[in-house]
Amino acid sequence: MRDPEPCRIRHTEEQTELIEEIKEHEELNKEEDKHVKTGEKTLTRSQTKQKDLKKRRDEKSFTCTQCVKSFTYKQSLEIHMRIHTGEKPYKCSHCDKRFSQLGSLKTHERIHTGEKLFTCDQCGKSFTESSNFKKHLNIHTGEKLHECYQCGKTFLWSSALKNHLKIHSKLKQYSCSLCGKSFSQLQSLKVHQKIHTGVREYMCFECKKTFITADHLKRHLMIHTGEKPYHCTVCGKRFNQSSNLHVHKKIHSQ
């Protein structure tokens, strides 16, 4: 088993580097904004502060040979290099998946443990990841943040927008080597290939049913939560699946 202490130290140093760089960037921007907003001559003290901050940036002596990005600490450069080397020292204790960052490992392991840190104060639904929690909040606000740059149509989910973009795109440059089916997006090809490999990495903790994609799991979970985001504009009846709504609409069209 990997000694947890080096991992803990590495993660702490990484966080320290990130915090220092963010703080440094904010301080410099604050001084520059102050000078622009007032329109006054910058005080000598401000000039000195800006000079010191820029000097600290120039002192970053550890440079990546691949992309020329610089770092103040050697440890930060070593962590950055994993992007280029593909090194993933953190292994999940539940499966064989590996990660380059400790934080990514902890987020992943919640899939196995079922730990849900983010809870919606509107309906009480909980999530393992903050990104999924934020997406869920859009259901209550009805805010459609994802807009098609071609026709202006908006969507509640980014996945719905991706599917919509296929209407505009005629180019399908990604082909499945097993069946020849083509796709306009690489991610769509990867999802399709799971049909051939049988990989179903998303599991419902309520009934243990597994799914190929996260979207399929999300739609399935509505059965357990009773969530019904799709509603008929004619009679107001609500559904947990868009396919059920489409079938229902045929009643009104007859």
C-alpha positions as CSV (number, residue, x, y, z in Angstrom):
1,M,0.0,0.0,0.0
2,R,1.3,3.5,-0.8
3,D,2.5,5.5,2.1
4,P,-0.1,8.2,2.6
5,E,2.3,10.7,4.1
6,P,4.3,11.6,0.9
7,C,0.9,12.0,-0.9
8,R,-0.3,14.4,1.8
9,I,2.9,16.4,1.7
10,R,2.8,16.6,-2.1
11,H,-0.8,17.7,-2.1
12,T,-0.1,20.4,0.5
13,E,2.8,21.9,-1.4
14,E,0.8,21.9,-4.6
15,Q,-2.0,23.8,-2.9
16,T,0.5,26.2,-1.4
17,E,2.0,27.0,-4.8
18,L,-1.5,27.5,-6.3
19,I,-2.7,29.8,-3.5
20,E,0.5,31.9,-3.7
21,E,0.2,32.3,-7.4
22,I,-3.5,33.3,-7.2
23,K,-2.8,35.7,-4.4
24,E,0.1,37.2,-6.3
25,H,-2.0,37.6,-9.4
26,E,-4.9,39.2,-7.5
27,E,-2.6,41.7,-5.7
28,L,-1.1,42.9,-9.0
29,N,-4.4,43.2,-10.7
30,K,-5.8,45.1,-7.7
31,E,-3.0,47.7,-7.9
32,E,-3.4,48.0,-11.7
33,D,-7.2,48.4,-11.4
34,K,-6.8,51.0,-8.7
35,H,-4.5,53.1,-10.9
36,V,-6.9,52.9,-13.9
37,K,-10.1,53.6,-11.9
38,T,-8.8,56.7,-10.1
39,G,-7.0,58.2,-13.1
40,E,-4.5,59.6,-10.7
41,K,-0.8,59.3,-10.7
42,T,0.2,56.1,-9.1
43,L,1.9,56.5,-5.7
44,T,5.5,55.5,-5.2
45,R,4.4,52.9,-2.7
46,S,2.1,51.3,-5.3
47,Q,4.8,51.4,-8.0
48,T,7.2,49.6,-5.6
49,K,4.6,47.0,-4.7
50,Q,3.9,46.3,-8.4
51,K,7.6,46.1,-9.1
52,D,8.1,43.6,-6.2
53,L,5.2,41.4,-7.4
54,K,6.6,41.3,-10.9
55,K,10.0,40.5,-9.6
56,R,8.6,37.6,-7.7
57,R,7.1,36.3,-10.9
58,D,10.5,36.7,-12.7
59,E,12.1,34.6,-9.9
60,K,10.3,31.5,-11.1
61,S,13.4,29.5,-12.0
62,F,11.8,26.1,-12.7
63,T,10.7,26.0,-16.3
64,C,8.9,23.2,-18.1
65,T,10.9,22.0,-21.2
66,Q,7.7,21.0,-23.0
67,C,5.6,24.1,-22.8
68,V,7.9,26.7,-21.2
69,K,5.6,27.3,-18.3
70,S,7.5,28.5,-15.2
71,F,7.2,27.7,-11.5
72,T,8.6,29.0,-8.3
73,Y,9.1,25.6,-6.7
74,K,10.6,22.4,-8.1
75,Q,7.8,20.4,-6.6
76,S,5.2,22.3,-8.6
77,L,7.1,21.7,-11.8
78,E,7.3,18.0,-11.0
79,I,3.5,17.9,-10.5
80,H,3.0,19.9,-13.7
81,M,5.2,17.5,-15.8
82,R,2.6,14.7,-15.2
83,I,0.5,16.4,-17.9
84,H,3.2,15.7,-20.4
85,T,4.5,12.3,-19.1
86,G,1.1,10.9,-18.4
87,E,2.3,9.8,-14.9
88,K,-0.6,8.9,-12.6
89,P,0.8,8.0,-9.1
90,Y,-2.5,7.9,-7.3
91,K,-4.4,4.6,-7.7
92,C,-8.0,4.1,-6.6
93,S,-8.3,1.6,-3.7
94,H,-11.5,0.2,-5.1
95,C,-10.6,-0.2,-8.8
96,D,-7.6,0.0,-11.2
97,K,-8.2,3.6,-12.3
98,R,-5.3,6.0,-11.7
99,F,-4.9,9.8,-11.4
100,S,-2.2,12.4,-11.6
101,Q,-3.7,14.6,-8.8
102,L,-4.7,13.5,-5.3
103,G,-7.8,15.7,-5.4
104,S,-9.0,13.9,-8.5
105,L,-8.5,10.6,-6.8
106,K,-10.6,11.6,-3.8
107,T,-13.4,12.9,-6.0
108,H,-13.4,9.6,-8.0
109,E,-13.5,7.4,-4.8
110,R,-16.8,9.0,-3.8
111,I,-18.3,7.0,-6.7
112,H,-17.4,3.8,-4.8
113,T,-18.2,5.0,-1.3
114,G,-21.4,6.8,-2.2
115,E,-20.3,9.8,-0.2
116,K,-22.3,12.9,-1.2
117,L,-21.0,16.2,0.1
118,F,-23.3,18.5,-1.9
119,T,-27.0,18.7,-1.0
120,C,-29.7,20.8,-2.7
121,D,-31.6,23.0,-0.2
122,Q,-34.6,22.9,-2.6
123,C,-35.3,19.2,-2.9
124,G,-32.7,17.6,-0.6
125,K,-31.0,15.7,-3.4
126,S,-27.3,15.0,-2.8
127,F,-24.3,14.8,-5.1
128,T,-20.7,13.5,-5.0
129,E,-19.4,16.3,-7.3
130,S,-19.9,20.0,-7.1
131,S,-20.2,20.2,-10.9
132,N,-23.2,17.9,-11.0
133,F,-24.7,19.8,-8.1
134,K,-24.5,23.1,-10.0
135,K,-26.1,21.5,-13.0
136,H,-28.9,20.2,-10.9
137,L,-29.7,23.6,-9.5
138,N,-30.6,24.7,-13.0
139,I,-33.7,22.5,-12.8
140,H,-35.1,24.6,-10.0
141,T,-34.1,27.9,-11.6
142,G,-35.1,26.9,-15.1
143,E,-32.1,28.7,-16.3
144,K,-30.8,27.4,-19.7
145,L,-27.1,28.4,-19.8
146,H,-26.0,26.3,-22.8
147,E,-26.7,28.2,-26.1
148,C,-26.2,26.9,-29.6
149,Y,-23.8,29.3,-31.4
150,Q,-25.4,28.4,-34.7
151,C,-29.1,29.0,-34.1
152,G,-29.3,30.5,-30.6
153,K,-31.4,27.7,-29.1
154,T,-30.7,27.2,-25.4
155,F,-30.5,24.0,-23.3
156,L,-30.6,23.1,-19.6
157,W,-27.9,20.5,-20.0
158,S,-24.5,20.7,-21.8
159,S,-25.1,17.2,-23.0
160,A,-28.4,18.2,-24.6
161,L,-26.5,21.0,-26.5
162,K,-23.9,18.6,-27.7
163,N,-26.6,16.3,-29.1
164,H,-28.3,19.3,-30.7
165,L,-25.1,20.4,-32.5
166,K,-25.1,17.2,-34.5
167,I,-28.0,18.7,-36.4
168,H,-25.8,21.4,-37.7
169,S,-22.7,19.3,-38.2
170,K,-22.5,17.1,-41.3
171,L,-18.9,16.2,-40.8
172,K,-18.4,12.8,-39.0
173,Q,-14.7,12.3,-38.8
174,Y,-14.6,9.8,-36.0
175,S,-15.4,6.2,-37.0
176,C,-15.7,3.1,-35.0
177,S,-13.1,0.5,-36.0
178,L,-15.4,-2.4,-35.0
179,C,-18.7,-1.5,-36.8
180,G,-17.8,1.5,-39.0
181,K,-20.3,3.9,-37.5
182,S,-19.2,7.5,-37.7
183,F,-19.6,10.4,-35.3
184,S,-19.0,14.1,-35.4
185,Q,-17.5,14.2,-31.9
186,L,-14.7,12.1,-30.4
187,Q,-16.6,11.8,-27.1
188,S,-19.6,10.3,-28.9
189,L,-17.4,7.7,-30.5
190,K,-15.9,6.8,-27.1
191,V,-19.4,6.4,-25.6
192,H,-20.4,4.2,-28.6
193,Q,-17.4,1.9,-28.2
194,K,-18.5,1.0,-24.8
195,I,-21.4,-0.9,-26.4
196,H,-18.8,-3.2,-28.0
197,T,-16.5,-3.5,-24.9
198,G,-19.4,-3.9,-22.5
199,V,-18.0,-1.3,-20.1
200,R,-20.7,0.1,-17.8
201,E,-18.9,2.2,-15.2
202,Y,-21.8,4.2,-13.9
203,M,-23.8,2.4,-11.2
204,C,-27.0,3.4,-9.3
205,F,-26.5,3.0,-5.6
206,E,-30.3,2.5,-5.1
207,C,-30.8,-0.6,-7.2
208,K,-27.2,-1.4,-8.4
209,K,-28.2,-1.1,-12.1
210,T,-25.2,-0.1,-14.3
211,F,-25.1,2.3,-17.3
212,I,-22.7,3.1,-20.1
213,T,-22.9,6.9,-19.7
214,A,-23.4,9.4,-16.9
215,D,-26.4,10.9,-18.7
216,H,-28.1,7.5,-18.7
217,L,-27.5,7.1,-15.0
218,K,-28.9,10.6,-14.3
219,R,-32.1,9.9,-16.2
220,H,-32.5,6.6,-14.4
221,L,-32.0,8.2,-11.0
222,M,-35.2,10.3,-11.6
223,I,-37.1,7.1,-11.1
224,H,-35.9,6.9,-7.5
225,T,-36.0,10.6,-6.7
226,G,-39.4,11.3,-8.3
227,E,-37.9,14.2,-10.2
228,K,-39.9,15.2,-13.3
229,P,-38.1,18.0,-15.2
230,Y,-40.1,17.5,-18.5
231,H,-43.6,19.0,-18.7
232,C,-46.3,19.2,-21.3
233,T,-46.9,22.8,-22.5
234,V,-50.5,21.9,-23.3
235,C,-51.8,20.3,-20.1
236,G,-48.9,20.8,-17.7
237,K,-48.4,17.1,-17.0
238,R,-44.8,16.3,-15.9
239,F,-42.5,13.4,-16.8
240,N,-39.1,12.1,-15.7
241,Q,-38.2,11.0,-19.2
242,S,-38.2,13.1,-22.4
243,S,-39.3,10.1,-24.4
244,N,-42.4,9.7,-22.2
245,L,-43.2,13.4,-22.9
246,H,-42.9,12.9,-26.6
247,V,-45.3,9.9,-26.5
248,H,-47.7,12.0,-24.3
249,K,-47.8,14.9,-26.8
250,K,-49.2,12.6,-29.5
251,I,-52.4,12.5,-27.5
252,H,-52.9,16.2,-28.0
253,S,-51.9,16.1,-31.7
254,Q,-54.6,13.5,-32.5
